[in-house]
Amino acid sequence: MKNLNLYQKLFLSYLIVILISLTSVGVFTYRTSSNELDQLVENQLSQVVGNAVHHTDLYIRTYERSMVSLLNSNDVKRFIDLPTGEKGFPYYEIRKLIKELLIEPVFIRNPEIANIFMISFHDNAMYFYNDSSGESFDNEQVKQQLEFFKQNTEEGSLSVLNHSILSDQKNMMLTLVRRIRGLTATEPKGILAIELRAAELSELWKGIDLGSHGYFFIADDKGKYVYHPDKNRIGTELPVEIRDEVFHAGDKAFTAVIDNQAQMFMSRRSNYGNWRLVVSMSVEELRKPTDTIRTTTIVVGCFTLGIALWLAFRFGKSITGPIRTLKAAMRQTEKGNWVTIPLPEHRDEIVELMSRYNLMVNRLSELVDKVYQAELSDRESRMERQKAELQSLQLQINPHFLYNTLETIVCYAVIRDSKEISEIVKALAYMLRYSVQTNLEEITVANELKHVLYFLMVLRHRIGREFEVDVAIHPDYLLRSMVRLTLQPLVENAFQHAFPDGVEDYHYIRIDAGEDDDIFWVSVEDNGAGIKEERLAEVREKLGANRLADNEEGSSQGIGGIGIVNVHRRIQMVFGEQYGLKIESEVDQGTKLLMIMPASKPGK
């Protein structure tokens, strides 16, 4: 956008804001609605399949009760205990009793039952058919049927199988099977089965609207269709796309593509038997409300976007038109042509800006000369102030030291005539000459050390004892440049404030220098009393102010007096405000003063 004009930037900005707003609102609304509808659909599917399973279980429970009456019959148990191959009077007697007392009442109550049969583990079998002649089976067929039911049933539970003993009813029956015991054994000795017409199940689900492509189906634990609206699929394997999901999806819905159509499935396990009821609905039909919301959102969004862009176009023109007029007038002003702009009849901020521009043009010519003269005057004033500050720094380097030294000289002169007086005066004379030089502000480290040497000579007579300063500066740094009259005030500060109880033999003052990257530093370190945290914070605040210290009463008492602050300011005035003085200190551990200067002065 850097190379675009204001109108293009405004229009593009409005376009981006509008697109982001509409897209955010549309996407948020669509996703929220879609998620809510998906959740609603999943809940509805869960209720549908739950209710269907419940009603199916109730349906099967009716027949289970009929089976219980048969299971508890002594006549049935006597049949189970008949020996192998029994076809005599006991067999026919028991069959007659079972048929008259048990089977016929069950057929009357439940006409949808196709047949009931019992097979003992002794290969005896009884078959009862409801309104049909049925089929008869030889011993080999009975054994095959018994072996099939043994493999597909478990002791103590009801099994629901897609199986029929009638050859012409394949895949059209549901068989309810249980293992039964005789009178003399505690373990199952036979099976009891009831065959139902599978089409009866669809009557349970007629009132449930699953759409034009929705349906129910039942699958057994082996992954085969027990019931399906398409009779050709009964008894076949479930498609691999849904087989694992049917048994492991739990209460969650899942989607899959079956017969080139996306379907949503939900599965529930029946409490009776080892089968699952699955409901399937078309994803396209389920998503239809969401698609309607999406289409409506897009249409409304496009219509809103068109109106918003038209408004943005008009608004941008209303802003950029006057600005272009103002821009053309300013170009004339750049050339020295002081032209005014005709003002429109309406009033707004841009018209006010044009009015102010006209006022500016009328006054600009006369103000240019005044501003130029004021700038020259201000520049001269700043130079004078800087010169005054330098001179002030020259004159403020601790006059108390000179006063005390003179008093010491007077005392020596009165008491005795000694060489010390000559030595002190000689040192003092050098220091005075060194301090009043004004021809240069930079000096070598060696010159500053010589000045400190004369200071120590005078100080030795003042404190009445010898004290050596440890100079650890490498000879390579002795000819480096530094600011004049900055090292001695730091050494004097150490004597004044680092040893408040007097100088002891274990005390030391060390002067060192070094270079880090483009920084040259000189340090004065002592092992004296240190500085309290509150006082150290005050001193650092003074140094951060980048101003000369005020020569007020008490301002020189303690570290941070005019000597320390003015050394910091003197370094800044010579080398720049990024340099100066730094202080490191701990109570009872000592203080370290660091003068930070460039390795070589910029511009030289």
C-alpha positions as CSV (number, residue, x, y, z in Angstrom):
1,M,0.0,0.0,0.0
2,K,3.0,2.3,0.1
3,N,2.7,3.4,-3.5
4,L,-1.1,3.9,-3.5
5,N,-2.7,7.3,-3.2
6,L,-5.0,8.3,-0.4
7,Y,-8.2,7.5,-2.2
8,Q,-6.9,4.0,-3.1
9,K,-5.8,3.4,0.5
10,L,-9.1,4.5,1.9
11,F,-11.1,2.4,-0.6
12,L,-8.8,-0.6,0.0
13,S,-8.9,-0.2,3.8
14,Y,-12.7,0.0,3.7
15,L,-12.8,-3.1,1.5
16,I,-10.6,-5.0,3.9
17,V,-12.5,-4.0,6.9
18,I,-15.9,-4.8,5.3
19,L,-14.7,-8.2,4.0
20,I,-13.2,-9.1,7.3
21,S,-16.3,-8.1,9.2
22,L,-18.7,-9.8,6.8
23,T,-16.5,-12.9,6.5
24,S,-16.1,-13.1,10.3
25,V,-19.8,-12.7,11.0
26,G,-20.8,-15.0,8.2
27,V,-18.3,-17.8,9.1
28,F,-19.1,-17.5,12.8
29,T,-22.8,-17.6,12.2
30,Y,-22.6,-20.4,9.7
31,R,-20.2,-22.5,11.9
32,T,-22.3,-21.8,15.0
33,S,-25.5,-22.7,13.3
34,S,-24.0,-25.7,11.6
35,N,-22.6,-27.0,14.9
36,E,-25.8,-26.4,16.7
37,L,-27.8,-28.2,13.9
38,D,-25.3,-31.1,13.8
39,Q,-25.6,-31.5,17.6
40,L,-29.4,-31.3,17.3
41,V,-29.5,-33.9,14.5
42,E,-27.2,-36.2,16.5
43,N,-29.4,-35.8,19.6
44,Q,-32.5,-36.5,17.5
45,L,-30.8,-39.6,15.9
46,S,-29.8,-40.7,19.3
47,Q,-33.4,-40.4,20.6
48,V,-34.7,-42.1,17.4
49,V,-32.4,-45.1,17.6
50,G,-32.8,-45.3,21.4
51,N,-36.6,-45.3,21.1
52,A,-36.4,-47.8,18.3
53,V,-34.2,-50.1,20.3
54,H,-36.5,-49.8,23.3
55,H,-39.6,-50.7,21.3
56,T,-37.8,-53.5,19.6
57,D,-36.6,-54.8,22.9
58,L,-40.2,-54.6,24.2
59,Y,-41.3,-56.5,21.1
60,I,-38.8,-59.2,21.6
61,R,-39.5,-59.3,25.3
62,T,-43.0,-60.4,24.5
63,Y,-41.7,-63.5,22.7
64,E,-39.1,-64.1,25.4
65,R,-42.0,-64.4,27.9
66,S,-43.6,-66.9,25.7
67,M,-40.3,-68.8,25.6
68,V,-40.1,-68.6,29.4
69,S,-43.4,-70.4,29.7
70,L,-42.0,-73.1,27.5
71,L,-38.7,-73.3,29.3
72,N,-40.5,-73.9,32.6
73,S,-42.7,-76.6,31.3
74,N,-42.1,-80.1,32.7
75,D,-43.3,-81.6,29.5
76,V,-40.6,-79.7,27.5
77,K,-38.0,-80.8,30.1
78,R,-39.2,-84.4,29.8
79,F,-38.8,-84.1,26.0
80,I,-35.2,-82.9,26.5
81,D,-34.4,-85.9,28.7
82,L,-35.7,-88.5,26.2
83,P,-33.0,-90.9,25.1
84,T,-31.4,-90.7,21.7
85,G,-33.6,-91.9,18.8
86,E,-36.8,-92.1,20.8
87,K,-39.8,-92.2,18.4
88,G,-42.2,-94.3,20.4
89,F,-45.2,-93.7,22.6
90,P,-43.4,-91.4,25.1
91,Y,-42.3,-89.1,22.3
92,Y,-45.8,-88.7,20.7
93,E,-47.4,-88.4,24.1
94,I,-45.1,-85.5,25.1
95,R,-45.5,-83.9,21.7
96,K,-49.3,-84.0,22.0
97,L,-49.2,-82.4,25.5
98,I,-46.8,-79.7,24.4
99,K,-48.7,-78.8,21.4
100,E,-52.1,-78.7,23.1
101,L,-51.1,-77.0,26.3
102,L,-48.3,-74.8,25.2
103,I,-47.8,-74.2,21.5
104,E,-51.3,-73.6,20.4
105,P,-52.0,-70.9,23.0
106,V,-48.8,-69.2,22.0
107,F,-49.8,-69.3,18.3
108,I,-53.2,-67.8,19.2
109,R,-51.7,-64.9,21.1
110,N,-48.9,-64.3,18.6
111,P,-50.1,-65.0,15.1
112,E,-46.9,-63.4,13.7
113,I,-44.9,-66.4,14.9
114,A,-44.1,-68.7,12.0
115,N,-43.0,-71.7,13.9
116,I,-41.6,-73.1,17.1
117,F,-39.2,-76.0,17.4
118,M,-37.1,-77.8,20.0
119,I,-34.0,-80.0,19.5
120,S,-32.4,-81.9,22.3
121,F,-28.7,-82.8,22.4
122,H,-29.9,-86.4,22.0
123,D,-30.9,-85.5,18.4
124,N,-34.6,-85.6,19.2
125,A,-36.6,-82.7,17.6
126,M,-40.1,-81.4,17.5
127,Y,-41.4,-78.8,15.0
128,F,-44.6,-76.8,15.3
129,Y,-45.8,-74.6,12.4
130,N,-48.4,-71.8,12.6
131,D,-51.0,-72.1,9.7
132,S,-48.6,-74.0,7.5
133,S,-47.7,-77.6,6.8
134,G,-44.0,-76.9,7.3
135,E,-41.2,-79.3,6.5
136,S,-39.9,-82.5,8.0
137,F,-36.2,-83.3,8.5
138,D,-34.2,-86.4,8.6
139,N,-31.7,-87.2,11.4
140,E,-28.8,-85.7,9.4
141,Q,-30.6,-82.4,8.9
142,V,-31.6,-82.3,12.6
143,K,-27.9,-82.8,13.6
144,Q,-26.8,-80.0,11.2
145,Q,-29.4,-77.7,12.7
146,L,-28.4,-78.5,16.2
147,E,-24.7,-77.9,15.4
148,F,-25.5,-74.5,13.9
149,F,-27.5,-73.4,17.0
150,K,-24.8,-74.6,19.3
151,Q,-22.2,-72.5,17.6
152,N,-24.4,-69.4,17.5
153,T,-25.9,-69.4,21.1
154,E,-24.6,-68.9,24.6
155,E,-25.8,-70.4,27.8
156,G,-28.3,-68.3,29.8
157,S,-28.9,-65.6,27.1
158,L,-31.3,-65.0,24.2
159,S,-29.8,-65.0,20.7
160,V,-31.4,-63.3,17.7
161,L,-30.3,-64.9,14.4
162,N,-31.1,-64.2,10.8
163,H,-31.8,-67.8,10.1
164,S,-34.8,-70.1,9.2
165,I,-35.1,-73.9,9.1
166,L,-37.5,-73.4,6.2
167,S,-35.7,-73.5,2.9
168,D,-38.2,-71.1,1.1
169,Q,-38.0,-68.5,3.9
170,K,-34.3,-67.8,3.8
171,N,-33.4,-64.2,5.0
172,M,-37.0,-63.6,5.7
173,M,-37.1,-64.8,9.3
174,L,-35.7,-63.8,12.7
175,T,-35.0,-66.7,15.0
176,L,-35.0,-66.3,18.8
177,V,-33.0,-69.1,20.4
178,R,-32.2,-70.2,23.9
179,R,-30.6,-73.2,25.4
180,I,-32.8,-75.2,27.8
181,R,-32.3,-77.8,30.5
182,G,-34.1,-81.1,31.2
183,L,-35.4,-82.4,34.5
184,T,-32.4,-84.4,35.5
185,A,-29.5,-82.1,34.5
186,T,-28.3,-78.6,35.6
187,E,-26.6,-77.9,32.3
188,P,-28.3,-77.1,28.9
189,K,-29.4,-80.3,27.0
190,G,-31.2,-78.7,24.1
191,I,-32.4,-75.6,22.3
192,L,-35.7,-73.8,22.0
193,A,-36.3,-71.6,19.0
194,I,-39.1,-69.2,17.8
195,E,-39.1,-68.0,14.2
196,L,-40.6,-64.5,13.5
197,R,-41.3,-62.9,10.2
198,A,-38.6,-60.1,9.8
199,A,-41.1,-57.9,8.0
200,E,-43.0,-57.5,11.3
201,L,-40.1,-55.3,12.7
202,S,-40.7,-52.6,10.1
203,E,-44.2,-52.1,11.5
204,L,-42.5,-50.9,14.7
205,W,-40.7,-48.1,12.9
206,K,-43.3,-46.8,10.5
207,G,-44.1,-43.7,12.6
208,I,-40.4,-42.5,12.5
209,D,-39.6,-40.1,9.6
210,L,-36.0,-40.8,8.4
211,G,-36.4,-38.9,5.1
212,S,-36.5,-40.4,1.6
213,H,-33.1,-42.1,2.0
214,G,-33.3,-43.1,5.7
215,Y,-33.8,-46.6,7.0
216,F,-33.2,-49.0,9.9
217,F,-31.2,-52.2,9.8
218,I,-30.2,-54.9,12.3
219,A,-26.7,-56.4,12.4
220,D,-25.5,-59.4,14.5
221,D,-22.2,-59.6,16.3
222,K,-20.5,-61.2,13.3
223,G,-21.1,-58.2,11.1
224,K,-24.0,-59.6,9.0
225,Y,-27.4,-58.1,8.2
226,V,-30.1,-59.6,10.3
227,Y,-32.7,-57.2,9.0
228,H,-32.6,-54.7,6.1
229,P,-35.3,-53.0,4.0
230,D,-33.6,-54.5,1.0
231,K,-34.2,-58.2,1.4
232,N,-31.3,-59.0,-0.9
233,R,-28.9,-57.8,1.8
234,I,-30.2,-59.9,4.6
235,G,-27.5,-62.4,5.6
236,T,-24.7,-60.6,3.8
237,E,-21.7,-58.9,5.3
238,L,-21.9,-55.2,6.3
239,P,-19.8,-52.9,4.0
240,V,-16.2,-52.5,5.3
241,E,-16.9,-48.7,5.4
242,I,-19.2,-49.0,8.4
243,R,-18.5,-52.5,9.9
244,D,-16.0,-51.3,12.6
245,E,-17.8,-48.1,13.3
246,V,-21.1,-49.9,13.9
247,F,-19.5,-51.9,16.8
248,H,-17.1,-49.3,18.2
249,A,-18.6,-45.8,17.6
250,G,-20.5,-46.1,20.9
251,D,-23.1,-43.3,21.3
252,K,-21.5,-41.1,18.6
253,A,-22.8,-40.7,15.1
254,F,-20.5,-41.3,12.2
255,T,-20.7,-40.8,8.4
256,A,-19.7,-43.0,5.5
257,V,-20.4,-43.2,1.8
258,I,-22.6,-46.2,0.9
259,D,-23.8,-46.7,-2.7
260,N,-22.2,-43.4,-3.7
261,Q,-24.3,-41.5,-1.2
262,A,-23.1,-39.9,2.1
263,Q,-25.0,-41.4,5.0
264,M,-25.0,-40.6,8.8
265,F,-25.2,-43.7,11.0
266,M,-25.9,-44.2,14.7
267,S,-25.8,-47.6,16.4
268,R,-27.2,-49.0,19.6
269,R,-26.8,-52.5,21.1
270,S,-30.0,-54.3,22.1
271,N,-30.4,-55.5,25.7
272,Y,-31.8,-58.8,24.3
273,G,-29.5,-60.8,22.2
274,N,-26.2,-60.1,20.5
275,W,-27.4,-57.7,17.8
276,R,-27.3,-54.0,17.0
277,L,-30.0,-51.7,15.7
278,V,-28.6,-49.1,13.3
279,V,-30.4,-46.0,11.9
280,S,-29.2,-44.4,8.7
281,M,-30.1,-40.9,7.3
282,S,-28.9,-39.0,4.2
283,V,-26.2,-36.4,5.0
284,E,-27.6,-34.3,2.2
285,E,-31.0,-34.1,3.8
286,L,-29.5,-33.5,7.3
287,R,-27.4,-30.7,6.0
288,K,-30.1,-29.0,4.1
289,P,-31.0,-26.5,6.8
290,T,-27.2,-25.6,7.2
291,D,-26.9,-25.2,3.4
292,T,-29.9,-22.9,3.4
293,I,-28.2,-20.8,6.1
294,R,-24.9,-20.7,4.1
295,T,-26.7,-19.7,0.9
296,T,-28.6,-17.0,2.7
297,T,-25.5,-15.7,4.4
298,I,-23.6,-15.5,1.1
299,V,-26.5,-13.7,-0.7
300,V,-27.0,-11.2,2.1
301,G,-23.3,-10.7,2.5
302,C,-22.8,-9.9,-1.2
303,F,-25.7,-7.5,-1.2
304,T,-24.3,-5.8,1.9
305,L,-20.8,-5.7,0.4
306,G,-22.1,-4.0,-2.7
307,I,-23.9,-1.2,-0.8
308,A,-20.9,-0.8,1.6
309,L,-18.4,-0.5,-1.4
310,W,-20.6,2.2,-3.0
311,L,-20.7,4.1,0.3
312,A,-17.0,3.7,0.6
313,F,-16.5,5.1,-2.9
314,R,-18.6,8.2,-2.2
315,F,-17.0,8.7,1.2
316,G,-13.5,8.4,-0.2
317,K,-14.2,10.9,-3.0
318,S,-15.6,13.4,-0.5
319,I,-12.3,13.2,1.5
320,T,-9.8,13.0,-1.3
321,G,-11.3,15.7,-3.5
322,P,-10.6,18.6,-1.1
323,I,-7.3,17.1,-0.2
324,R,-6.2,17.1,-3.8
325,T,-7.1,20.7,-4.1
326,L,-5.1,21.4,-0.9
327,K,-2.2,19.4,-2.3
328,A,-2.1,21.4,-5.5
329,A,-2.1,24.7,-3.6
330,M,0.8,23.5,-1.4
331,R,2.8,22.7,-4.5
332,Q,2.4,26.3,-5.5
333,T,3.5,27.3,-2.0
334,E,6.7,25.2,-2.3
335,K,7.5,27.3,-5.4
336,G,7.0,30.5,-3.4
337,N,3.6,31.3,-4.9
338,W,1.4,32.2,-1.8
339,V,-2.0,31.3,-3.3
340,T,-5.2,30.8,-1.3
341,I,-7.9,28.1,-1.8
342,P,-11.6,28.9,-2.6
343,L,-13.6,27.4,0.3
344,P,-16.7,25.2,-0.4
345,E,-20.1,26.2,1.0
346,H,-20.4,23.2,3.4
347,R,-18.3,23.1,6.6
348,D,-16.4,20.2,7.9
349,E,-12.9,19.3,9.3
350,I,-11.3,19.3,5.8
351,V,-12.9,22.7,4.9
352,E,-11.6,23.9,8.3
353,L,-8.2,22.6,7.3
354,M,-8.3,24.5,4.0
355,S,-9.3,27.7,5.9
356,R,-6.4,27.3,8.2
357,Y,-4.1,26.8,5.2
358,N,-5.2,30.1,3.8
359,L,-4.5,31.8,7.1
360,M,-1.1,30.1,7.2
361,V,-0.3,31.3,3.7
362,N,-1.1,34.8,4.6
363,R,1.2,34.8,7.5
364,L,3.9,32.5,6.2
365,S,5.9,35.0,4.3
366,E,6.4,37.4,7.3
367,L,7.0,34.5,9.7
368,V,9.8,32.9,7.7
369,D,12.1,35.8,8.3
370,K,11.2,36.0,11.9
371,V,11.8,32.3,12.4
372,Y,15.1,32.4,10.7
373,Q,16.3,35.3,12.8
374,A,15.0,33.6,16.0
375,E,16.8,30.4,15.0
376,L,20.2,32.2,14.6
377,S,19.7,34.0,17.9
378,D,18.8,30.8,19.7
379,R,21.8,29.0,18.3
380,E,24.1,31.7,19.6
381,S,22.4,31.6,22.9
382,R,22.9,27.8,23.2
383,M,26.6,28.2,22.4
384,E,27.0,30.8,25.1
385,R,25.2,28.7,27.6
386,Q,27.4,25.7,26.8
387,K,30.5,27.8,27.2
388,A,29.3,29.1,30.5
389,E,28.6,25.6,31.7
390,L,32.2,24.5,30.8
391,Q,33.6,27.5,32.6
392,S,31.3,26.8,35.6
393,L,32.6,23.2,35.7
394,Q,36.2,24.5,35.6
395,L,35.6,26.7,38.7
396,Q,33.5,24.2,40.8
397,I,36.0,21.4,41.3
398,N,35.8,21.3,45.1
399,P,37.0,24.7,46.4
400,H,36.9,23.2,49.9
401,F,40.0,21.3,49.1
402,L,41.9,24.5,48.3
403,Y,40.6,26.1,51.5
404,N,41.7,23.2,53.7
405,T,45.1,23.1,52.0
406,L,45.7,26.8,52.6
407,E,44.8,26.4,56.3
408,T,47.3,23.5,56.5
409,I,50.0,25.7,55.0
410,V,49.2,28.5,57.5
411,C,49.5,26.0,60.4
412,Y,52.8,24.7,59.2
413,A,54.1,28.3,58.7
414,V,53.1,29.2,62.3
415,I,54.4,26.2,64.0
416,R,57.7,25.6,62.3
417,D,59.8,26.3,59.4
418,S,59.8,23.1,57.4
419,K,60.4,21.6,54.0
420,E,56.8,20.4,54.1
421,I,55.6,23.9,53.4
422,S,57.6,24.1,50.3
423,E,56.4,20.7,49.2
424,I,52.8,21.5,49.7
425,V,53.0,24.9,48.0
426,K,54.8,23.3,45.0
427,A,52.2,20.6,44.7
428,L,49.4,23.1,45.1
429,A,50.9,25.4,42.5
430,Y,51.0,22.6,39.9
431,M,47.4,21.7,40.7
432,L,46.2,25.2,40.4
433,R,48.0,25.7,37.0
434,Y,46.5,22.3,35.8
435,S,43.0,23.2,36.9
436,V,42.8,26.7,35.4
437,Q,43.9,25.6,31.9
438,T,41.2,26.4,29.3
439,N,42.9,25.6,26.1
440,L,41.8,22.0,25.9
441,E,39.3,19.7,27.6
442,E,41.0,16.4,26.8
443,I,44.2,15.2,28.4
444,T,46.0,11.9,28.6
445,V,45.6,9.4,31.4
446,A,49.2,10.0,32.4
447,N,48.5,13.7,33.0
448,E,45.5,12.9,35.1
449,L,47.6,10.4,37.2
450,K,50.3,13.1,37.7
451,H,47.6,15.5,38.9
452,V,46.4,12.8,41.4
453,L,50.0,12.3,42.5
454,Y,50.3,15.9,43.5
455,F,46.9,15.7,45.2
456,L,48.2,12.7,47.3
457,M,51.3,14.7,48.2
458,V,49.1,17.5,49.7
459,L,46.7,15.0,51.2
460,R,49.5,13.2,53.0
461,H,50.3,16.4,55.0
462,R,46.6,17.0,55.7
463,I,45.9,13.5,57.1
464,G,49.3,13.1,58.7
465,R,50.1,9.7,57.4
466,E,51.4,7.9,54.3
467,F,48.8,6.4,51.9
468,E,49.5,4.9,48.5
469,V,47.0,4.6,45.7
470,D,47.2,1.3,43.8
471,V,47.5,2.2,40.0
472,A,46.7,-1.0,38.0
473,I,46.5,0.7,34.6
474,H,48.3,-1.1,31.8
475,P,51.0,1.1,30.1
476,D,49.1,0.8,26.8
477,Y,46.4,3.0,28.2
478,L,48.5,5.8,29.7
479,L,48.4,7.8,26.5
480,R,44.7,7.4,25.9
481,S,42.6,10.5,26.0
482,M,40.2,11.4,28.8
483,V,38.5,14.5,30.2
484,R,40.7,16.8,32.3
485,L,40.1,17.2,36.0
486,T,37.9,14.1,36.3
487,L,40.1,11.5,38.1
488,Q,41.3,13.6,41.1
489,P,37.7,14.5,42.2
490,L,36.9,10.7,42.3
491,V,40.0,9.9,44.4
492,E,39.2,12.8,46.7
493,N,35.7,11.5,47.1
494,A,37.0,8.1,48.2
495,F,39.1,9.7,50.9
496,Q,36.2,11.9,52.1
497,H,33.4,9.3,52.2
498,A,34.8,5.8,51.9
499,F,36.7,5.9,55.2
500,P,34.5,7.8,57.7
501,D,36.4,6.4,60.7
502,G,39.8,7.2,59.3
503,V,42.2,5.5,57.0
504,E,43.5,2.1,58.2
505,D,46.3,-0.1,56.9
506,Y,43.9,-2.6,55.2
507,H,42.1,0.2,53.3
508,Y,43.0,0.7,49.6
509,I,42.1,2.8,46.6
510,R,42.7,1.2,43.2
511,I,42.8,3.0,39.8
512,D,42.4,0.8,36.8
513,A,41.5,1.2,33.1
514,G,40.4,-1.0,30.2
515,E,38.6,-1.2,26.9
516,D,35.5,-3.1,26.0
517,D,34.4,-3.0,22.3
518,D,34.3,0.7,21.5
519,I,34.3,1.8,25.2
520,F,37.3,3.1,27.1
521,W,36.8,3.1,30.9
522,V,38.8,4.3,33.9
523,S,37.7,3.1,37.4
524,V,38.4,4.2,41.0
525,E,37.6,1.5,43.5
526,D,37.8,1.4,47.3
527,N,37.0,-1.1,50.0
528,G,35.4,1.5,52.3
529,A,31.9,1.9,53.9
530,G,29.9,1.7,50.6
531,I,26.7,3.5,49.9
532,K,23.2,2.7,51.2
533,E,20.6,1.6,48.7
534,E,18.5,4.7,49.2
535,R,21.5,7.1,48.8
536,L,22.7,5.1,45.8
537,A,19.3,5.5,44.1
538,E,19.4,9.3,44.8
539,V,22.9,9.6,43.2
540,R,21.9,7.6,40.1
541,E,18.9,9.8,39.7
542,K,21.1,12.9,39.8
543,L,23.4,11.4,37.2
544,G,20.4,10.5,35.0
545,A,19.2,14.1,35.1
546,N,22.1,15.2,32.9
547,R,22.4,18.5,34.7
548,L,25.0,20.3,36.6
549,A,24.9,20.0,40.4
550,D,23.5,23.0,42.3
551,N,26.0,24.7,44.5
552,E,23.7,24.8,47.5
553,E,24.5,24.4,51.1
554,G,25.1,20.7,51.9
555,S,25.0,19.7,48.3
556,S,28.6,18.5,48.5
557,Q,28.1,16.5,51.6
558,G,28.4,12.8,50.9
559,I,28.9,11.1,47.6
560,G,26.9,12.7,44.8
561,G,28.0,16.2,45.6
562,I,28.9,18.7,42.9
563,G,32.3,17.1,42.2
564,I,30.8,13.7,41.3
565,V,27.8,15.0,39.4
566,N,29.9,17.6,37.5
567,V,32.5,15.0,36.5
568,H,29.7,13.0,35.0
569,R,28.3,16.1,33.2
570,R,31.8,17.1,32.0
571,I,32.4,13.8,30.4
572,Q,29.0,14.0,28.6
573,M,29.7,17.6,27.4
574,V,33.0,16.4,25.8
575,F,32.0,13.0,24.4
576,G,28.2,12.9,24.3
577,E,25.3,12.0,26.6
578,Q,25.7,8.2,26.0
579,Y,28.9,8.4,28.1
580,G,29.5,9.5,31.7
581,L,29.9,8.1,35.2
582,K,28.5,4.9,36.6
583,I,28.5,3.9,40.3
584,E,28.5,0.4,41.8
585,S,28.5,0.0,45.5
586,E,27.5,-2.3,48.4
587,V,27.3,-1.4,52.1
588,D,30.5,-2.4,54.0
589,Q,32.0,-3.8,50.7
590,G,33.2,-0.6,49.0
591,T,32.4,1.5,46.0
592,K,33.5,1.5,42.4
593,L,33.2,4.6,40.2
594,L,33.5,4.0,36.4
595,M,34.2,6.8,33.9
596,I,32.8,5.6,30.5
597,M,34.4,7.2,27.4
598,P,34.8,6.4,23.8
599,A,37.9,4.5,22.7
600,S,38.6,7.3,20.3
601,K,36.7,10.6,20.1
602,P,34.2,10.7,17.3
603,G,35.1,13.1,14.4
604,K,38.8,12.8,14.9
